[in-house]
Structure formats: structure tokens, C-alpha cells
């Protein structure tokens, strides 16, 4: 298998909202907030659902890679319930090898409300459900060893079970890529993420805010110096400023595509990672990897949701 993703198995619930809705519910635009089941259901009561999709950050990337014809798999924890079944069916329909055997759990399958405002920004309220309870017993060593590369998400990292799952996956892998996922994730787990970036990861995906937060700076030049110093492949997306990859001493930049009809930024980072990883596992040059990432992310933001 070319690449195996490990991440939160979350059913995405897409809804259009006004800015007023976010203010009324004390939600900060463009961030991800973890909510409990009660708050999740309460929010859902006042919303009209546009679409439901088998989501999760790394899962979106894996589906993108599958659509490009790569042999890929995914591990994410679900429960044997209605949403869990929908999740598994959704992944299999996308020709992804789903390598988790579901059973009935005490906690239901995770879901994420994706609230899309008229400016195309998305604000997420995530009830992790059983997805956040993944541990080392859910990871099969042979599956990891059979993959040329694994791809992890910062969203999943947490003390306890998830950390054990991460450790088992990293120890048994040939190459490791990870997305820092979200600025709040970085703030919460800064020392651990720094250790991962410095010592255990081969490829790191971050947006500009996440990498600056990780190293406590406001200067982008510091991020470049840091990336050179750790001697890893650090890939940074910068919105309208494009994207940059720093691989040891090599620095490659690419401009963002212009004149796009942007409808929804959901999945932009996930699909960028898919394009970049597609290039990596197919031995393309860094510039071509960046171009593929930009191409995929440009397409996805012109439709609703994180899937073609």
C-alpha cells in the first residue's frame, strides 16, 4: 500500500449559517471547537442540513489520494451504529481500504457540524464521539508496516489512548507525514508537537498561523529558519500568498491560483496535503508536489464540502 492514513473518523454535517448565528452561539469564525453530545444536538436543532459526508481531516486527504488512483487505506474508530455504517460505506465507495473493524461502543460515532458563512469561511463544532478514543489496540502493526508512508493528523493527538496509537504507528512506519491541523491543537499540544516535528516526522503540513504559533513568533522568516534547522520537509500553506516547501536547504515557493469562484474553504488544507503527498509517493519534484496540492485545493474550494 502506498499510503495509510490514521485520523478521526467523523461524519461531516454541512450547514449554511449567518455571521449572526456564530455570534449568538459564541463561536469564533474559522476555528474548530470541541463540543459534547448535548451541545452538538442543541446546535443541530436550529440548523438545516445541506449534506452529510464521511469526513475527518486525514480521511479527506486519503479520499483525494484514492481519486488520483493511489492504493491507500484508512484507520479511524467508529461505533457499530447508523452513522458508523454510513461512514464505512462512504469510505469504501471511494475505493479506500478501511482497516478498522467496528463494534458497538459506549460512545457513538463522531460527527462534525461544518458551519459555512456567506464569506465561504467554515467554523466547526466537533463531537469526537468514539473517534477520539482510538488507542494502540486499534492499530494493526502489519498494516503500518505494509504502507510506504503513514499520514497522521494533529486533531487526533491527545494524551492517553490516541498518543499510544500515534506512538505504535510511528515506531512501525517507514515514513511519517503529519498535519498540525489547527491553531488550537498547536496551542494545546505545543511541546509534544515540537518534539514530533523535530524528532519523529518526515513531512509536516501547516498553515501560516499554525507554524508561527508552534515556534512562538510573528515573523514568517523565523518559520523558514526553523524549518531549515530541523532538516525535515515542512510544507506551509499561506492562503492567497500561495504555498512554500522547505526541504532541508531547498526552498520552493508557488503562487496561489487567482480568479477562483470560492464557495467553501472546507477541506482546502486536506486536499492540498493529498496533492502534495500524491507527488511525494509518486517521486515527483517538490515544485510538482506543490502544484498538485494547489490544483486540488483550488478545485475543492469552488464546491460545497470537502469531496469532489
N, C-alpha and C positions, 0 to 999 in steps of 0.2 A: 504494500500500500504506500502511495506517495506521501500522504499526509493524514494525520489523525488529530481531530480537534477534541478538546475536553473543555466543557463550559456549562453554563447554566442552561438547562432545558426549560425554556419559558415560552408559554403561548402568548404571542403579542395580540393585544386588543387595541385596534386603531380607532381613535375618535377625534373629530374636529371640535375645537373649542375656541372661545374668545379669550382675549387677554384678561377680561373681567373675571372669567371663570378661575383662572390661575390665582388672581389676587384674592378672590373670595375664599379660596381653599388654601391660602398661604403657601402657594407653590412657586418656587423660583424657576423662572423660564430657563430652558435648555439644560436642566440638570436632571439627575436621576435620584429619586427619593425612595428609600425602602419603607414599605408600609406593612401593617399586619392585615390579616384576612378581613377583620371588621371594617377597617378604614378603606380597604380595597373595594369591598361590596358597597359601602356607603357612597363612594365616588361614582361607582358604576351606575347606581340608581338614577343619577341625573345626567347620564350620557347616552348618546345614540351611537351604537357600534357600526363602524364603516366596514370593518374586515377583521378576521382573526387568522393568524399565521403562526406556524411553528417557528418560534424565534429564539432569541438569545444571541449575544454578540458573535461568539465564535461559530455558532451554528449558521448564522447568516453568511459568514465568510466561507464555511465549508460548502454550503449550497452553491455559492458563487463559483468555487473551485470545481464542483461537480458539473455545473453547467458549462464549464470550459473544457470538459472532457477528462478531468483528472480522476484517478482512483483514490477516493477519500472516505474516511469514516468519522463517526462522532460518538462520544460518550457523554451523556448527560442524564441526571437522575430524574425520573418521573414516577408517578404512582399509577397503579392499575385502576384508573378512573376514566371518565369521559374525556377530559382534557388530555390526559396521558395518552390515550388511544389516538386522539386527533394529532397529537404531537408526533408520535411514532409513524403514523400513516403519512403525515406531511413530509417527514424526512425521507422515508422510503420512496415516495413518489418522485423525489428529486434525485433518486439513484445514489443516495448516501448510505453507506453501510452503518446501520445503527447498532452499536455494540453494547447496548445496555438491556438486560433482561428485567422488565418491570415486574413488580409485585405490589400487593396492596400495602400502602404505607399509612402511618397515623396521620401524616400531613398531606394535603392534596398537591397535585401538580402545580408548579409555579406559573404565574401569569403576570403580564406587564401591561399597564394602561399606557398607551402612547398618545399623548395629548398634543394635537397639531394645531398651532395658532395660525392666523391668516398670513403671517410673515414666513411660513414654512418651517419655523423652528419647532423642535419637539421636546416636550417635557415628559419625563417618565416616572410613573409610580409603580414600583415593582413589589409584588408579593412573591418572595422567592419560593415559598412552599417547600416541597421536598428537594428541589434543585439545590438549595443551599446546604443540604445535609449530606452531600456526597462525601465519601471517605475512601481510604485506601482499598477497602474490600470491594468497592465498586469498579476498581481499575484492574484489568487483567494484564499481568506483566507481558504475556506473549503478544497481546495486541499492540502494546507500546513498542516492543522490540521489532515487530513486523513492519513498523512505519518508518519511512526515511526521515520524517520530521514530525514533531508534535506542535500543536498550537494551543496556547492557554490564554485565558482572559483574566485580567485583574479583578473583574467583578466577582469572580468565583473565590478568590483568595480570602481565606479567613482562618483564624486560629482554630485548632481542633481538627475535626474530620477533613475539611477541604484542604488544609495545609498538608495533612498526611497524604491525601490523594495527589496533590502537586508534587510532593517530595518523591513519592513512588514513581510517578510519571517521569520526572526529570532524571532520576537515578538510572532508569531503564531505557532512556531515549538516546537516539543518535544525535539529533539536533533539536533545539528548542526555540520556538518563537513565542512571544507573548505580547499582548496588547495591554497597555496601562489602563485602558477602559474609560476612566472618568476622573475628573479632578478630585472629587470627594474621596474616591478609592485611594488615590495617591496620598491625600492628606491623612487618611485613616491609617494607612499601612506604610508610611514613608520609609522607615528604617528597613523593613523587610523588602520592599520593592527595590530600594537602593542596593541591598545585598544581592537580590536576584539579578538586577541589571549588571552589576559589577562582576559577579562570580558564576552565574549559572545559565544565563540566556545567551543565545547566539544572535537572535534578531529581536529587536524591541520596536513596537509601534506605539507612537504617542502623538497627540496633537500638541500645538504650541503651549497651551495653558498647562497641560499635564507635565511636560518635560520641565518647564520653568518652575512649576510647583515642586517637582521631585528634587530639584537641586537648589531650591530657595533663592531664586533670582528673578529679576525683571528684564534682564538683558539676554537677547537671543544669542549673541556671540558667546555667552557663557555656556549655553547648551551645546554649541558646536565644540568648544574646548573640552567640555566634559565627555562628549561622545568620542572625540579623538583619544582622550586619555584612557577610557575603558576598553578601547580597541574591539568594539563589537559593531554590528551593523545596526545603527539606530536610525529609524525612519520616522520623520516628523511631518505631519500634515499641517498646513498653515492657512486653510480656508482659501480666500481669494488670492493669497500670496503664493499658492501652489504647494509644492512638497519638496523635501530635501532628504537625501540619504547620506549618512556619514558612515563609511565602512573602513575602519582603521584610519588611514590617512587620506582615503579617497572621498571627495565631497562632490555629490551630483545633485543639481537642482533642476526642477521642472516647473513651468508656469501652470497655473490653473486654466481650465478651458473657460472661454468667455461666451457671452450671449446665450446663456442657458435659461430655459424656462423652468425655474426651480419651483417645485410643488411641495417637497417634503424632504428634510435632511436626514430622516431616519435611515440608518444603515450606510451612510456615506463612508464612515470610517471602516466599517466592517467589509464593505465591498472594495475599498481601496486596499485593505490588507489582503483580500482574496486575489486581486490582480497582481499585487507585488509578490505574494507567495507563489502564484502560478508561474511567474517569471523565474523565481528562485529555484523551484523544483524542476523546472524545465531548462535550467542552465542559461537563462538569458542574462545579458549585461544589466548592470544596475539601472542605467538610463531606461532600458526597455521595461524593466520591472516597474519603475516609477510611472512610465507611460501607460502600462496596462492598468495599474492601480487607479490612475487619474481617469482613464477611459471608463472603467467600471463605476467609479464613484460619481462621475458626471452623468452617466445614464440613470443611476438609481435615484438621484435627487430630482429627476424630472417626472417621476411617477410617485404614487402614494404607496408607502410601505417600503420594506427592505428586501423585496424579492421582485425579480422580473416576472 
